[in-house]
Amino acid sequence: MPTRFERTFIEGSGRFLPGAPVDNAAMDAYIAPLTKLSDRIKRRILAENGILTRHYAVDAEGRTVHSCADMAATAIRQCLASTETALDGIGLLACGTSGGDALMPGFACMVQGELAAPPMQTLSAHGICASGVGAWEGAASAVELGSHQRALVAAAEMPSRLFKRSRYAARDYNADFDAHFLRWMLSDGAGALQLSSAPKPRDGLRLRLRFIHQRSFSGDYPVCMQLGMTPDRTRSHLDYDSWQAAEADGALFLRQDIRLLPHLFDVGVHEYAKLAHAGWFDPAKIDHFLCHYSSERFAPVVDELMCKAGLEIPRERWYSNLTSRGNTGAASIFIMLDEFLRTRTLHAGERILCFIPESGRFTVAFVLIEVEAADAPLLAGTSVAVAAQAVAAMPDADLIAPPHDPADAPAALRHLLGELATIWHDYRSRAWRTPVIRKLRERRFATADYVQWMQHWIPQVREGSKWMREGAAAVQAPYTELSALIETHAGDEQDDYMILYEDYRKAGGAVADIDALRRNPGGEALNSYLHALAATPNPLGLLGAIYIIEGTGQRIIPALLPLMKASLSLPADAFRFLEYHGSNDEHHLARWLRAIEIVLEHDADGEGARAIIATARRTAELYLMQFDHVMPA
């Protein structure tokens, strides 16, 4: 659940960007090419990220001009100047960074020392992009509880020191693409906020903090962005006999596995949808959306996912300064917010939503801010009881009348997709923690495990086309158009089990007769449930089952496949089934979307929508049971 705030305000902001802006042509003076391939990699990455200028706290000779703590302190001084507040009026200093100037002590203590600040409480939040939000939430909670009337939050990043050409000498300037990638993505800077329970007005307005929400999915995904581990993430830099040995082995390169990045935005938008459906905000009432994406190419990805969920925020309401300020990690949202507040004219009643995804091991954070008139009652915040009533008043699926007018169809479709997304979000997270997938993610997965998984899955896949055809035959008016769609889908599925069986044989599967393979208890329960449902008149709920099953093929399988290939010494054609589903189930889901539209066109009492949701929920539970029985804990 998000942390709700009623009496905490943003009183001031500040930022510091070191040196003059550095354009793409001038980057080589700071981030020198390593090999002949470097320039080509640089052009490719810059073309995608859209960054035109950025700032570095090192000079062209690689000498440090501003330390990380110095940048944070400078941003804080600007913040204090904007509110005319003395440093001794601050009770708490909270700071976030992915890497300060020292491994110890905490970054907040180093910043306090840089400021020569008087004794105060400090909080250091370590992480990557979301570490600043962690510091923000800690400081805001202290103000909300009354521990301090005023608190400062700062975040600073200085990755440029890691990108100097000399850092790669121990490896003879040989770096893999994952280590190359961030050299042209990240830059330096700092931002700060001043929080208060008794804010000074700003142009007749004040900014009330409504909620902060953070959620980590580190239990679901492997490491994506890291510093201090070998490329295969199996050994820490601290496990070496010396720093030199760790450097020579590439354990001190800052890396990002870009193959995992699309999943970060999928996770983030699902969490966004979950908050929207729970009533924490209404996308239609968000006036400004500050989205911290690392590359311009990801903006349309986020937009598309939000639109598919029926929870879009029009692009004209988005704000980003990535192209001119660069990606400054944990400091990005603070630098963005400060520039936004200084350059935009705000009006009472407007809402600002901040979205901060972190690729380290996948964390997402959201912050909601509301603009108020300075003379509004100071404790006019929505109470928890009122908020609960608002959530309870939101229409359930069975209370929304499906449309007869096609103009209303998108609204009904958005609600149904939102309900299904919430089910999916829980299912995916739980599936990721099943023993078989956990073993795969922890790189303990062997060929025997792959064979065992296929032994359980082949008989389940074999039955897929059968219950679909039974369901198609049971479709009656007014849903007859559905019959052909389901029949087509069944045809696509009919021979899939033979592809999987061939993969099984190529991987060393010993059972010679495919009919000798048996479903596990979870598969048996799922099979019985779907066949029984398919035998009923108009089994519309089967579309909910297809959503989970095909969604698994589109979302989960592509994430598992690279891990399987990396873990197993098998020929490429031993993974044909997974390759096929990862690339083709998206087309299946497009066909599924048309089937949903057909149902809603005739679903006058909402029974069809309820059946789809209920079946999706039940199928998810049975699918999880099937996963669990592949490899018991």
C-alpha positions as CSV (number, residue, x, y, z in Angstrom):
1,M,0.0,0.0,0.0
2,P,1.2,3.5,-0.7
3,T,2.2,5.8,2.2
4,R,-0.5,8.5,2.4
5,F,0.4,12.0,3.5
6,E,-2.0,14.7,4.8
7,R,0.2,17.4,6.4
8,T,3.5,17.2,4.4
9,F,4.3,19.8,1.7
10,I,7.1,20.5,-0.7
11,E,8.3,23.9,0.4
12,G,11.2,24.4,-2.0
13,S,13.5,22.7,-4.6
14,G,17.0,23.1,-6.0
15,R,19.3,21.4,-8.5
16,F,23.0,21.5,-9.5
17,L,24.3,20.5,-12.9
18,P,28.1,20.7,-13.0
19,G,30.0,22.5,-15.8
20,A,28.7,23.6,-19.2
21,P,26.4,21.3,-21.2
22,V,28.3,18.7,-23.2
23,D,26.8,17.8,-26.6
24,N,27.2,14.5,-28.3
25,A,30.1,15.7,-30.5
26,A,32.0,16.8,-27.4
27,M,31.4,13.6,-25.4
28,D,34.6,11.9,-26.5
29,A,36.7,14.4,-24.5
30,Y,35.1,13.1,-21.3
31,I,34.0,9.5,-22.2
32,A,36.8,8.5,-24.6
33,P,36.3,5.6,-27.1
34,L,37.7,2.3,-26.0
35,T,38.1,0.4,-29.3
36,K,37.2,0.9,-33.0
37,L,33.7,-0.4,-32.2
38,S,33.1,2.3,-29.6
39,D,32.1,5.0,-32.0
40,R,29.5,2.8,-33.7
41,I,28.0,1.7,-30.4
42,K,27.9,5.3,-29.3
43,R,26.0,6.4,-32.4
44,R,23.5,3.6,-32.0
45,I,22.9,4.3,-28.3
46,L,22.6,8.1,-28.7
47,A,20.2,7.7,-31.6
48,E,17.9,5.7,-29.3
49,N,18.2,7.6,-26.1
50,G,17.6,11.0,-27.6
51,I,20.0,12.8,-25.2
52,L,21.5,15.9,-26.8
53,T,23.4,17.5,-23.9
54,R,24.4,16.4,-20.4
55,H,26.8,17.5,-17.6
56,Y,29.9,16.0,-16.1
57,A,31.6,16.7,-12.8
58,V,35.0,15.7,-14.2
59,D,37.0,17.8,-16.7
60,A,38.4,16.8,-20.1
61,E,41.5,15.3,-18.3
62,G,39.3,13.1,-16.1
63,R,40.0,15.2,-13.0
64,T,37.2,15.5,-10.5
65,V,35.9,19.1,-10.3
66,H,32.9,18.5,-8.0
67,S,32.5,15.5,-5.7
68,C,29.1,13.8,-5.4
69,A,28.6,15.2,-1.9
70,D,29.6,18.6,-3.2
71,M,26.9,18.5,-5.9
72,A,24.3,17.4,-3.4
73,A,25.3,20.2,-1.0
74,T,25.1,22.8,-3.8
75,A,21.6,21.7,-4.8
76,I,20.6,21.9,-1.1
77,R,22.0,25.4,-0.8
78,Q,19.9,26.5,-3.8
79,C,16.9,24.9,-2.3
80,L,17.4,26.6,1.1
81,A,17.9,30.0,-0.7
82,S,14.6,29.5,-2.6
83,T,12.7,29.3,0.8
84,E,15.0,31.6,2.7
85,T,15.5,28.9,5.4
86,A,18.5,28.7,7.6
87,L,20.3,25.3,7.7
88,D,19.8,25.1,11.5
89,G,16.0,25.1,10.9
90,I,16.3,21.6,9.3
91,G,15.8,18.6,11.6
92,L,16.4,15.8,9.1
93,L,18.7,15.3,6.1
94,A,17.9,12.3,3.9
95,C,20.0,11.5,0.8
96,G,19.9,8.9,-1.9
97,T,22.5,7.8,-4.4
98,S,23.7,4.7,-6.3
99,G,27.3,5.6,-5.3
100,G,28.7,8.5,-3.4
101,D,32.4,9.4,-2.9
102,A,33.1,6.8,-0.2
103,L,31.9,3.2,0.5
104,M,31.5,4.3,4.1
105,P,30.1,6.2,5.9
106,G,26.6,6.9,4.7
107,F,26.1,9.4,1.9
108,A,23.8,11.7,4.0
109,C,26.6,12.0,6.6
110,M,29.1,13.0,3.9
111,V,26.7,15.6,2.6
112,Q,26.1,16.9,6.1
113,G,29.8,17.3,6.5
114,E,30.1,19.1,3.2
115,L,27.5,21.5,4.4
116,A,29.2,21.9,7.7
117,A,25.6,21.5,9.0
118,P,24.7,21.5,12.7
119,P,23.8,18.2,14.4
120,M,20.7,16.7,12.9
121,Q,19.1,13.3,12.1
122,T,20.4,11.7,8.8
123,L,19.1,9.0,6.6
124,S,21.1,7.4,3.7
125,A,19.2,5.4,1.0
126,H,21.3,3.3,-1.2
127,G,20.1,1.8,-4.5
128,I,19.9,3.2,-8.0
129,C,17.1,5.5,-9.5
130,A,14.6,4.8,-6.8
131,S,17.0,5.5,-3.9
132,G,16.2,9.1,-4.0
133,V,12.5,8.3,-3.6
134,G,13.4,6.1,-0.6
135,A,15.1,9.0,1.0
136,W,12.1,11.2,0.1
137,E,9.6,8.8,1.7
138,G,11.7,8.6,4.9
139,A,12.0,12.3,5.3
140,A,8.3,12.9,4.4
141,S,7.2,10.2,7.0
142,A,9.2,12.0,9.7
143,V,7.5,15.3,8.9
144,E,4.1,13.7,8.7
145,L,4.6,12.1,12.1
146,G,5.7,15.4,13.6
147,S,9.2,14.3,14.4
148,H,10.5,17.3,12.4
149,Q,8.8,20.4,11.1
150,R,11.3,20.6,8.2
151,A,13.4,18.1,6.4
152,L,15.7,18.1,3.4
153,V,15.9,15.4,0.7
154,A,18.8,15.3,-1.8
155,A,19.9,12.8,-4.5
156,A,23.2,13.0,-6.4
157,E,25.0,10.9,-9.0
158,M,28.5,11.0,-10.4
159,P,28.9,8.0,-12.7
160,S,31.4,9.8,-15.0
161,R,34.3,8.7,-12.8
162,L,33.5,5.1,-13.7
163,F,33.5,5.8,-17.5
164,K,37.1,7.2,-17.8
165,R,39.0,5.3,-20.4
166,S,41.7,4.4,-17.8
167,R,39.1,2.3,-15.9
168,Y,39.2,-0.2,-18.8
169,A,43.0,-0.5,-19.1
170,A,43.2,-3.6,-16.9
171,R,41.0,-5.4,-19.5
172,D,43.0,-4.0,-22.4
173,Y,40.1,-1.7,-23.1
174,N,37.9,-4.7,-24.0
175,A,34.4,-4.3,-22.7
176,D,31.2,-6.2,-23.6
177,F,28.2,-4.3,-24.8
178,D,26.5,-4.3,-21.4
179,A,29.5,-2.5,-20.0
180,H,29.7,-0.1,-23.0
181,F,26.0,0.8,-22.9
182,L,25.8,3.0,-19.8
183,R,28.9,5.1,-20.8
184,W,26.6,7.0,-23.3
185,M,23.5,6.9,-21.1
186,L,24.4,8.4,-17.7
187,S,25.8,11.7,-16.5
188,D,26.2,13.8,-13.3
189,G,24.0,16.0,-11.3
190,A,22.1,16.6,-8.1
191,G,18.6,17.8,-6.9
192,A,17.0,18.6,-3.6
193,L,13.6,19.2,-2.0
194,Q,12.7,20.9,1.3
195,L,9.7,19.4,3.0
196,S,7.6,21.1,5.7
197,S,4.4,20.7,7.7
198,A,4.0,24.5,7.8
199,P,5.0,25.6,4.3
200,K,5.7,29.1,3.2
201,P,3.4,30.0,0.2
202,R,4.9,30.1,-3.3
203,D,3.2,32.4,-5.8
204,G,0.0,32.0,-3.8
205,L,0.2,28.2,-4.0
206,R,1.6,25.3,-2.0
207,L,2.4,21.7,-3.0
208,R,0.8,19.0,-0.8
209,L,2.4,15.6,-0.9
210,R,-0.5,13.0,-1.3
211,F,1.3,9.7,-1.4
212,I,4.5,7.9,-2.1
213,H,4.5,4.3,-3.3
214,Q,7.5,2.0,-3.8
215,R,7.6,-1.6,-4.7
216,S,10.5,-3.9,-5.5
217,F,10.3,-6.9,-7.7
218,S,13.8,-8.2,-6.9
219,G,12.4,-11.6,-5.9
220,D,10.9,-12.0,-9.4
221,Y,13.8,-10.9,-11.8
222,P,17.5,-11.3,-12.1
223,V,19.9,-8.4,-11.7
224,C,19.6,-6.0,-14.7
225,M,22.0,-3.1,-13.7
226,Q,24.9,-3.7,-11.4
227,L,28.4,-2.6,-10.3
228,G,30.6,-4.9,-8.3
229,M,29.9,-8.3,-9.8
230,T,31.2,-10.3,-12.7
231,P,29.3,-10.3,-15.9
232,D,27.5,-13.5,-15.0
233,R,26.7,-12.1,-11.5
234,T,28.2,-15.1,-9.8
235,R,31.1,-13.4,-8.0
236,S,31.4,-10.2,-6.0
237,H,34.4,-7.8,-6.3
238,L,34.9,-8.4,-2.6
239,D,35.6,-12.1,-3.3
240,Y,38.9,-11.4,-5.1
241,D,42.3,-11.3,-3.5
242,S,42.7,-7.6,-4.5
243,W,41.0,-4.7,-6.2
244,Q,43.3,-5.1,-9.1
245,A,42.2,-8.7,-9.6
246,A,38.6,-7.7,-9.5
247,E,39.2,-4.9,-12.0
248,A,41.1,-7.2,-14.4
249,D,38.2,-9.6,-14.3
250,G,35.7,-6.9,-15.2
251,A,33.9,-7.0,-11.8
252,L,34.2,-3.2,-11.5
253,F,32.4,-2.3,-14.8
254,L,29.0,-0.7,-14.5
255,R,26.7,-2.9,-16.6
256,Q,23.1,-3.1,-17.7
257,D,21.5,-6.1,-19.3
258,I,19.3,-4.3,-21.9
259,R,17.5,-7.5,-22.8
260,L,15.7,-7.3,-19.5
261,L,14.7,-3.6,-19.7
262,P,11.3,-4.1,-21.5
263,H,10.1,-6.1,-18.5
264,L,10.7,-3.1,-16.2
265,F,8.1,-1.0,-17.9
266,D,5.7,-3.9,-18.1
267,V,6.0,-4.3,-14.3
268,G,5.8,-0.5,-13.8
269,V,2.6,0.0,-15.8
270,H,1.0,-3.0,-14.1
271,E,1.7,-1.4,-10.7
272,Y,0.4,1.9,-12.1
273,A,-2.8,0.2,-13.2
274,K,-3.1,-1.4,-9.8
275,L,-2.9,1.9,-8.0
276,A,-5.4,3.5,-10.4
277,H,-7.9,0.7,-10.0
278,A,-7.5,0.9,-6.2
279,G,-8.6,4.6,-6.3
280,W,-5.2,6.2,-5.4
281,F,-5.5,8.4,-8.5
282,D,-7.6,8.9,-11.6
283,P,-5.4,9.2,-14.8
284,A,-8.0,11.5,-16.3
285,K,-7.4,14.0,-13.5
286,I,-3.6,13.9,-13.7
287,D,-2.5,17.3,-15.1
288,H,1.2,16.7,-15.2
289,F,3.1,13.4,-15.6
290,L,6.8,13.5,-14.8
291,C,8.2,10.2,-16.1
292,H,11.8,9.2,-15.5
293,Y,12.6,7.0,-18.5
294,S,16.3,6.4,-19.4
295,S,15.8,6.7,-23.1
296,E,13.4,8.5,-25.4
297,R,12.6,5.2,-27.1
298,F,10.9,4.0,-23.9
299,A,8.4,6.9,-23.8
300,P,6.1,5.4,-26.5
301,V,6.5,2.0,-24.8
302,V,5.1,3.4,-21.5
303,D,2.4,5.3,-23.4
304,E,1.3,2.2,-25.3
305,L,1.1,0.0,-22.2
306,M,-1.0,2.7,-20.4
307,C,-3.3,3.0,-23.4
308,K,-3.7,-0.8,-23.6
309,A,-4.8,-0.8,-20.0
310,G,-7.3,2.0,-20.7
311,L,-5.5,4.3,-18.3
312,E,-3.6,6.7,-20.6
313,I,-2.4,10.2,-19.7
314,P,-2.3,12.3,-22.9
315,R,1.2,12.9,-24.0
316,E,0.8,16.7,-24.0
317,R,0.6,16.3,-20.2
318,W,4.0,14.6,-20.0
319,Y,7.1,16.4,-18.9
320,S,10.8,15.3,-19.2
321,N,14.1,17.1,-19.5
322,L,16.1,14.0,-20.4
323,T,17.2,15.4,-23.8
324,S,18.8,18.5,-22.3
325,R,19.9,17.3,-18.8
326,G,20.7,13.7,-19.4
327,N,20.0,10.7,-17.3
328,T,21.2,11.4,-13.8
329,G,19.9,8.3,-12.1
330,A,18.5,8.9,-8.6
331,A,18.8,12.7,-9.0
332,S,16.8,12.7,-12.2
333,I,13.3,13.1,-10.7
334,F,14.5,15.9,-8.4
335,I,16.3,17.8,-11.2
336,M,13.2,17.3,-13.4
337,L,10.8,18.4,-10.6
338,D,12.9,21.5,-9.8
339,E,13.0,22.6,-13.5
340,F,9.4,21.9,-13.9
341,L,8.4,24.0,-10.9
342,R,10.6,26.9,-12.0
343,T,9.4,27.0,-15.6
344,R,5.7,26.0,-15.5
345,T,2.7,28.1,-14.3
346,L,0.7,25.9,-11.9
347,H,-2.9,26.3,-10.8
348,A,-4.8,25.3,-7.6
349,G,-6.4,21.8,-8.0
350,E,-3.8,20.5,-10.4
351,R,-2.2,17.1,-9.7
352,I,1.4,16.0,-10.5
353,L,2.2,12.3,-10.8
354,C,5.9,11.2,-10.8
355,F,6.9,7.8,-12.1
356,I,10.4,6.4,-11.2
357,P,11.3,3.0,-12.5
358,E,14.6,1.5,-11.4
359,S,16.4,-1.2,-13.5
360,G,18.8,-2.5,-10.8
361,R,16.6,-5.5,-9.9
362,F,13.4,-3.8,-10.9
363,T,11.8,-1.4,-8.5
364,V,9.1,1.1,-9.3
365,A,8.0,4.2,-7.4
366,F,5.2,6.7,-7.7
367,V,4.7,10.1,-6.1
368,L,1.5,12.1,-6.2
369,I,1.6,15.9,-5.5
370,E,-1.4,18.2,-5.4
371,V,-1.3,22.0,-6.0
372,E,-3.4,24.0,-3.5
373,A,-4.3,27.6,-2.9
374,A,-2.1,29.1,-0.2
375,D,-5.2,30.0,1.9
376,A,-6.8,26.5,1.7
377,P,-7.3,24.9,5.2
378,L,-3.9,23.5,6.2
379,L,-5.3,20.1,7.2
380,A,-7.7,19.7,4.3
381,G,-6.1,16.5,3.2
382,T,-8.2,13.5,2.4
383,S,-8.4,11.3,5.5
384,V,-7.9,7.6,5.4
385,A,-11.5,7.0,6.2
386,V,-12.7,9.3,3.3
387,A,-10.2,7.6,1.0
388,A,-11.5,4.2,1.9
389,Q,-15.1,5.4,1.1
390,A,-13.9,6.7,-2.3
391,V,-12.4,3.3,-3.1
392,A,-15.5,1.5,-1.9
393,A,-17.6,3.7,-4.1
394,M,-15.7,2.8,-7.3
395,P,-18.0,0.7,-9.6
396,D,-17.3,-3.0,-9.7
397,A,-17.3,-5.0,-12.9
398,D,-20.9,-6.2,-12.3
399,L,-22.2,-2.7,-11.8
400,I,-20.9,-1.3,-15.1
401,A,-23.4,-1.8,-17.9
402,P,-21.7,-3.1,-21.0
403,P,-22.3,-0.8,-24.0
404,H,-25.0,-1.0,-26.6
405,D,-23.5,2.1,-28.2
406,P,-20.1,1.4,-29.8
407,A,-19.0,4.9,-28.6
408,D,-19.1,3.5,-25.0
409,A,-17.2,0.3,-25.8
410,P,-13.7,1.5,-25.1
411,A,-14.6,2.5,-21.5
412,A,-16.1,-1.0,-20.8
413,L,-13.1,-2.6,-22.4
414,R,-10.7,-0.6,-20.4
415,H,-12.3,-1.6,-17.1
416,L,-12.2,-5.3,-18.0
417,L,-8.6,-5.1,-19.1
418,G,-7.8,-3.3,-15.8
419,E,-9.4,-6.1,-13.8
420,L,-7.5,-8.7,-15.8
421,A,-4.3,-6.8,-15.4
422,T,-4.6,-6.9,-11.6
423,I,-5.1,-10.7,-11.7
424,W,-2.2,-11.0,-14.1
425,H,0.1,-8.9,-12.0
426,D,-0.4,-11.2,-8.9
427,Y,-0.2,-14.3,-11.0
428,R,3.1,-13.3,-12.7
429,S,4.7,-12.4,-9.4
430,R,3.7,-15.7,-7.8
431,A,4.7,-17.7,-10.9
432,W,8.2,-16.1,-10.7
433,R,8.6,-17.5,-7.2
434,T,7.6,-21.1,-8.0
435,P,10.4,-23.6,-7.4
436,V,11.1,-24.4,-11.1
437,I,11.4,-20.7,-12.2
438,R,13.3,-19.7,-9.0
439,K,15.8,-22.4,-9.8
440,L,16.2,-21.1,-13.3
441,R,16.6,-17.5,-12.1
442,E,19.2,-18.6,-9.6
443,R,21.2,-20.3,-12.4
444,R,20.8,-23.7,-10.8
445,F,18.7,-25.0,-13.7
446,A,20.1,-28.1,-15.4
447,T,19.1,-30.0,-18.6
448,A,17.3,-32.6,-16.4
449,D,15.1,-29.8,-15.0
450,Y,14.3,-28.7,-18.5
451,V,13.3,-32.2,-19.5
452,Q,11.2,-32.6,-16.4
453,W,9.4,-29.4,-17.1
454,M,8.5,-30.6,-20.6
455,Q,7.4,-33.9,-19.4
456,H,4.7,-32.1,-17.3
457,W,3.8,-29.6,-20.0
458,I,3.5,-31.8,-23.1
459,P,0.3,-33.5,-22.1
460,Q,-1.2,-30.2,-21.0
461,V,-0.4,-28.5,-24.4
462,R,-1.7,-31.6,-26.2
463,E,-5.2,-31.0,-24.7
464,G,-5.3,-27.3,-25.5
465,S,-6.9,-27.5,-28.9
466,K,-9.4,-30.0,-27.6
467,W,-11.1,-27.8,-25.0
468,M,-11.0,-24.9,-27.4
469,R,-12.8,-26.8,-30.1
470,E,-15.4,-28.0,-27.6
471,G,-15.9,-24.4,-26.5
472,A,-16.2,-23.2,-30.1
473,A,-18.9,-25.9,-30.7
474,A,-20.8,-24.7,-27.6
475,V,-21.0,-21.1,-28.7
476,Q,-24.6,-20.0,-29.4
477,A,-26.3,-16.8,-30.5
478,P,-25.7,-13.9,-30.1
479,Y,-22.0,-14.8,-29.8
480,T,-21.7,-17.0,-32.9
481,E,-19.0,-14.8,-34.4
482,L,-16.8,-16.0,-31.5
483,S,-16.9,-19.6,-32.8
484,A,-14.7,-19.0,-35.8
485,L,-12.1,-17.0,-33.8
486,I,-11.8,-19.8,-31.2
487,E,-11.6,-22.4,-33.9
488,T,-8.8,-20.6,-35.7
489,H,-7.0,-20.3,-32.4
490,A,-7.4,-24.0,-31.8
491,G,-6.0,-24.7,-35.2
492,D,-2.9,-22.7,-34.3
493,E,-2.5,-24.7,-31.1
494,Q,-3.2,-28.1,-32.5
495,D,0.4,-29.1,-33.5
496,D,2.2,-27.1,-30.8
497,Y,2.6,-30.1,-28.6
498,M,4.5,-31.9,-31.3
499,I,7.0,-29.0,-31.4
500,L,7.4,-29.2,-27.7
501,Y,7.8,-33.0,-27.9
502,E,10.6,-32.7,-30.4
503,D,12.3,-30.2,-28.1
504,Y,11.9,-32.8,-25.4
505,R,13.6,-35.5,-27.4
506,K,16.4,-33.2,-28.5
507,A,17.1,-32.3,-24.9
508,G,17.4,-36.0,-24.0
509,G,13.9,-36.9,-23.0
510,A,13.7,-40.7,-22.5
511,V,10.0,-41.4,-22.8
512,A,9.6,-42.8,-26.3
513,D,5.8,-42.7,-26.5
514,I,4.2,-39.2,-26.2
515,D,1.0,-40.8,-25.0
516,A,2.9,-42.2,-22.0
517,L,3.4,-38.7,-20.6
518,R,0.9,-37.7,-17.9
519,R,-0.2,-34.4,-16.5
520,N,0.8,-33.5,-13.0
521,P,-2.0,-32.8,-10.4
522,G,-2.1,-29.1,-11.3
523,G,-2.3,-29.8,-15.0
524,E,-5.0,-32.5,-14.4
525,A,-7.1,-30.0,-12.4
526,L,-6.7,-27.3,-15.1
527,N,-7.6,-29.7,-17.9
528,S,-10.7,-31.0,-16.1
529,Y,-11.8,-27.4,-15.3
530,L,-11.4,-26.2,-18.9
531,H,-13.1,-29.2,-20.4
532,A,-16.1,-28.9,-18.0
533,L,-16.4,-25.2,-18.8
534,A,-16.1,-25.8,-22.5
535,A,-19.1,-28.2,-22.4
536,T,-21.5,-25.5,-21.1
537,P,-23.6,-23.3,-23.4
538,N,-21.7,-20.1,-24.4
539,P,-18.5,-20.7,-22.3
540,L,-17.4,-17.1,-22.5
541,G,-15.2,-17.5,-19.5
542,L,-12.8,-19.5,-21.7
543,L,-11.5,-16.1,-22.9
544,G,-10.2,-15.5,-19.4
545,A,-8.3,-18.8,-19.5
546,I,-6.8,-17.9,-22.9
547,Y,-5.7,-14.6,-21.4
548,I,-3.6,-16.3,-18.7
549,I,-2.3,-19.1,-20.9
550,E,-1.4,-16.9,-23.9
551,G,-0.2,-14.2,-21.6
552,T,2.2,-16.6,-20.1
553,G,3.6,-17.3,-23.5
554,Q,3.9,-13.7,-24.4
555,R,5.2,-12.3,-21.1
556,I,6.8,-15.0,-19.0
557,I,8.3,-17.2,-21.7
558,P,10.5,-14.5,-23.4
559,A,11.9,-13.6,-20.0
560,L,12.8,-17.3,-19.3
561,L,14.2,-18.2,-22.6
562,P,17.5,-16.2,-22.4
563,L,18.1,-17.7,-18.9
564,M,17.4,-21.2,-20.2
565,K,19.8,-20.7,-23.2
566,A,22.5,-19.3,-20.9
567,S,22.1,-22.2,-18.4
568,L,21.9,-25.2,-20.7
569,S,24.3,-26.6,-23.2
570,L,21.7,-27.5,-25.8
571,P,21.4,-26.8,-29.5
572,A,19.2,-23.9,-30.5
573,D,16.6,-26.1,-32.0
574,A,15.9,-27.6,-28.5
575,F,14.0,-24.4,-27.7
576,R,11.7,-24.1,-30.7
577,F,8.5,-24.2,-28.7
578,L,9.5,-21.4,-26.4
579,E,10.9,-19.4,-29.3
580,Y,7.6,-19.8,-31.2
581,H,5.4,-18.8,-28.3
582,G,7.5,-15.8,-27.3
583,S,7.1,-14.4,-30.8
584,N,3.6,-15.5,-31.8
585,D,1.4,-15.3,-28.8
586,E,1.3,-11.5,-29.2
587,H,-0.7,-12.2,-32.4
588,H,-2.9,-14.6,-30.5
589,L,-3.7,-11.9,-27.9
590,A,-4.7,-9.5,-30.7
591,R,-7.2,-12.0,-31.8
592,W,-8.3,-12.5,-28.2
593,L,-8.9,-8.7,-28.0
594,R,-11.4,-8.9,-30.9
595,A,-13.1,-11.8,-29.1
596,I,-13.5,-9.6,-26.0
597,E,-15.1,-6.8,-28.1
598,I,-17.6,-9.3,-29.5
599,V,-18.6,-10.4,-26.0
600,L,-19.0,-6.9,-24.7
601,E,-21.1,-5.9,-27.7
602,H,-23.8,-8.4,-26.5
603,D,-23.1,-8.6,-22.8
604,A,-26.1,-6.6,-21.6
605,D,-26.1,-7.9,-18.0
606,G,-22.4,-8.1,-17.5
607,E,-22.4,-11.8,-17.1
608,G,-19.9,-12.4,-19.8
609,A,-17.4,-9.9,-18.3
610,R,-17.8,-11.5,-14.9
611,A,-17.2,-15.0,-16.4
612,I,-14.0,-13.9,-18.1
613,I,-12.6,-12.4,-14.9
614,A,-13.6,-15.3,-12.7
615,T,-12.2,-17.9,-15.2
616,A,-8.9,-15.9,-15.5
617,R,-8.6,-15.9,-11.7
618,R,-9.3,-19.7,-11.4
619,T,-7.0,-20.5,-14.4
620,A,-4.2,-18.5,-12.8
621,E,-4.5,-20.5,-9.6
622,L,-4.5,-23.8,-11.4
623,Y,-1.6,-22.8,-13.6
624,L,0.4,-21.9,-10.5
625,M,-0.5,-25.3,-9.1
626,Q,0.9,-26.9,-12.3
627,F,4.1,-24.8,-12.0
628,D,4.4,-25.9,-8.3
629,H,4.1,-29.6,-9.2
630,V,6.8,-29.5,-11.9
631,M,9.4,-29.2,-9.1
632,P,8.1,-29.3,-5.6
633,A,9.9,-27.0,-3.1
